[in-house]
Amino acid sequence: MRQATVYIDSTALQYNLNRVKQLAPNSKIVSMVKANAYGHGVKDCLAALNNTDAFGVATLEEALELRAQGSKHQITLIEGIFNTNEMLAVLEHQLECVVHHQQQIDWLLKYKHQYIQHGLKVWIKLNSGMNRLGFKIDEIIDVIMHLKNEGFHCVLAMHFANADVPDHPMNQQQIQQFLHIKQVCAPIEASCCNSAAIFNWPELHFDYVRPGIMLYGATPFANKSVADLNLKPVMTFTARIIALNHIQAGDSVGYGSLFTAEEAMDIAIVSIGYGDGYPRAYIKQNYVALNGELRRVIGRVSMDMIAIDVTGLNAALDSEIELWGQYRLVDDVAEANGTIGYELLCRLSNRPIRRKIEV
Ligand SMILES: *Cc1c(COP(=O)(O)O)cnc(C)c1O
């Protein structure tokens, strides 16, 4: 059987959650599990994340999946609801909403009594310069005062555009705006830290931190590795050798004949490709790990196969190859392909089989 496998290491996930607790001991943790727990599978992550205070998701469907899996945690819909009908599910399943435009406030006010009775908080998003979602600095004070007067428990929230670049001047602008609104609207709960910001600014942890990528053991920074951050990769993505070839100098490999051997070499064909979510768009030499050692990927990545250089090894059929995990970090595969670990993790297809490694 062709076995591309995604292993989820529950111990590593718990370890990373504990790292968040160490770094932000006085804040509640909203574990971000949007996009199916960054591709790791909500189902396989829930138990290890049980000690989180809350979950953050992007869509109602993602929240309902958590409830279906038995989670009783506080859940925040980070983009709020997308139409008024979703309010019924919000109340039925006790979900907390972000509001970032006036219409969402109107929907909320319509169901005000039930929402408040359930003890649900409303998260009010400040647009402090990222210009994606949120109320601008000159409108948000009225919004917050209004919601407070209506009896809502409010959380002021914002998101950094450049938390991965701590010295970026935009960060200070966003921080100043956030602190200003927090002060004017005091007392109010506050939340602005994603993974990178949790590392950068302990003084901004406030009531809730919102770790995503760090939980999964990938780095939010271009210039700091998971080892630097003391995090452990949660996902190991593997496939097996399905063929071995000996080729001669001048022989080429794969589509477009992009790779040509300069001398005789042994290559192994591994049953993984972009149909599984393994990236094709390399810009730098990419590697996989075999028995913990890095081996070159050669030629084009096909839909179902890649070729690797196994010259000098006694590579055997059915050997398990690590595409990313402990030895070949997803962050490094991403860099070789001009993207970030987040994207590779999220866009795995559902073809690989999934295995949870229990605590
Ligand atoms: C995804 C997300 C996070 C987590 O970001 P990471 O960089 O993965 O830590 C935090 N807050 C919001 C609003 C998000 O959308």
The ligand as a Gaussian input file, in Angstrom:
#p B3LYP/6-31G(d) Opt

LIG

0 1
 C       -4.101000      33.067000      13.016000
 C       -4.202000      34.103000      14.047000
 C       -3.369000      34.098000      15.169000
 C       -2.221000      33.133000      15.321000
 O       -1.124000      33.578000      14.551000
 P        0.256000      32.763000      14.586000
 O        1.180000      33.616000      13.812000
 O       -0.017000      31.454000      13.925000
 O        0.606000      32.610000      16.010000
 C       -3.609000      35.026000      16.152000
 N       -4.601000      35.939000      16.035000
 C       -5.391000      35.997000      14.959000
 C       -6.475000      37.013000      14.889000
 C       -5.222000      35.100000      13.916000
 O       -5.995000      35.169000      12.844000

